[in-house]
Amino acid sequence: MIKGKFIDNLPKVYGIYTGGFLVFIIIMAIAEQAGMSAKMIGIFFVAFTVLIYALIGWLSRTLQTDAYYVAGRQVPTVFNGMATAADWMSGASFVAMAGGIYFKGYGYMALLVGWTGGYVLVASLLAPYLRKFGCYTVPDFIGTRYGGNLARFSAVIVLTVASFTYVTAQINATGTIASVALDIPFNIAVYVGLLSILMCSMLGGMRAVTWTQVAQYIVLIIAYLLPVFWISNNIGAGFFPHFMLADEVARIAELEGQFGFVKNSAADLATVPKGLAGITKPHSSVNATPWAFISLAVCMMAGTASLPHVMMRYFTTPSVRTARRSVGWSLFFIFLLYSSAPMLATLSKISLMDPTLATGIIGKSVADVQALDWYQNWNQANLMFVSDFNGNGTLELNEFFMKGSAVVLATPEIAGLPYVISGLVAAGGMAAAMSTADGLVLAISNALSHDVYYKIINPKAETAKRLIVARVLLVLIGFAGATIAALEIQGILGSVIWAFDFAMSGLFFPLVLGVWWKRANAPGAVAGMLLGLISGTAYLVWVRNGGSGFLGITQLTFGIVGASVSLVSMIVVSLITAAPDAAIQKMVDEVRIPSGKTILGKQH
Amino acid sequence: MSKQEQHWEKTRNLLFITLAIWFVFSIGIFLFGAEMQESSIRPFGYPLTYWFTCQGSLAIFVILIFWFAGRQEKIDDEFGFTEREGEQ
């Protein structure tokens, strides 16, 4: 693939790709009619898409540092927006978020606001300035702006803690999907997922990740929107669900009142498989205190602006101006999926709850539900469970349990859509988890190879050697992530939220103040990063071990503690130590205007 | 005041306006979530708070970023700080 030509032909290339994918879906649909088994369709969908990504990864292989680290800084605005959206929307967004909203309602919708509002901070506070800086990695900015290996190394530590927490969740998600779609045990599926991730990123670094992420965005957005529109039309809820589900939202509230939220006894709940939940919170009413909602949203927003794998996507645009606009496009592409998640949760719930719909199961006899095909499949996969607690033979609202991820993965089947849609959704979930895992593994290994190996340990290393080190680290980090993912310590959504809190604790203020406060200096930044990370982590450990916490800050919002400590310590330490020298002051002035040369050279 | 200082002052003012709008729709309105939910204003028929969490605020953020980018480009142009082609 010729480079210049490829960039010029992007709309055509991805247009053909999208068309090809749609044709593939149609072929699968015909094959299903002709009697192809559900299992084979699942395998085809996942295998076909993963092979395409691997092919793109191989075509984008490179031996140049600026191509490997920042895709040669020539990714056009809109395409960078798509790539960022795929980078951003992980297994948590695709597989887990609609489930979180389904079970927790308003309280979890704070994630929708938090995971989008953060981009306003990215666009206004950071992305254009970091692009002007011309760095390869986020620690590269910290190390150059503040000066000194200690600052650089502290940034690498925060980056690694946050991104590694995040990546284990993504490898967990690829494993979950691969195990369902390919019908293999989870602890093997995790490594199948890892292998696919490495194939996309190893040879071409950021360049390969960019072009596979665009391809993955196209798959995941089709896979998310198609079932939402289809189900909505199927049950007659309206042809454009986003504007037409108000009646269904009201109907759910009415049904909730009718069925009531009955609390199960502890003995009954003990019989429910681990990780499954029932509906215990109302769908649309405001059921969280303002502080619970706002604190979660704030953590997700500040975390967004501190996560290195997102920030580094804006290093790949051709200019400062395009970096800024690219943030807008990223959020637009994210918005397409996020505004659909609550609609999917609504459609899923109404399909299951409404007794007047053919798909409704609440109020039907337990024996009938247990005889349903889809129930048996998902029950076998340990994602669904019903039990007649009160012994009346009828399924009550409090007797139906599902895993969060089943809301997205199983809804098409529940709503009576052909299996081809379920296969498509599995491919979409795989794309979402893989694209984020790619970005994260690359962020960690780039920081270790560029900032630790090249900038600190061996500044004389040749390009070829640097890129070999980068690739070896990539594989090692991937395997470490998969090994931890196989242990299943924390659920997907939980680990992702932790990652945001870690990133916010250590990096938010050192990054923002690096641009917006000239007086910030190296000792201040180091104090901010390390004390922020340590205090946030300490609070998490304390609350996890039965600590009562304070100010209503939970294990999901510990970033508020970390970031506050980070801000105070950074300001105090900066003010009691010497102001940064004239060269650094001048550097900050340079960063603040878009014109002129980048601070760091093209190859560095 | 030098050209660069003026440019930075305008940039900073734009930041404050942007962050103020951001604050209102990401934090401010959710202080009154319960009250807004009872409001008779129902976009597309959805309860007001519910609508803001799943569409309203999100869409406003998208528009806000493009608006911000446009304004910042104007400021950069005004002071001649816009990048020239091929200058990176």
Interface residues (C-beta under 8 A of the other chain):
Chain A: R73 Y106 M109 A110 L112 V113 G114 T116 G117 Y119 V120 L121 A123 S124 L125 P128 G134 H242 F243 M244 L245 A246 D247 V249 A250 S284 S285 V286 A288 P290 F293 I294 A297 V298 M301 P318 S319 V320 R321 R324 R325 V327 G328 L331 F332 F335 Y338 S339 A341 P342 M343 D589 R592 I593 P594 S595 G596 K597 T598 K602
Chain B: Q4 H7 W8 T11 L14 L15 T18 L19 W22 F25 S26 I27 F30 L31 F32 G33 A34 Q37 R42 F44 G45 Y46 P47 T49 Y50 T53 C54 Q55 S57 L58 A59 F61 V62 L64 I65 F66 F68 A69 Q72 E73 D76 F79 G80 F81 T82 E83 R84 E87 Q88
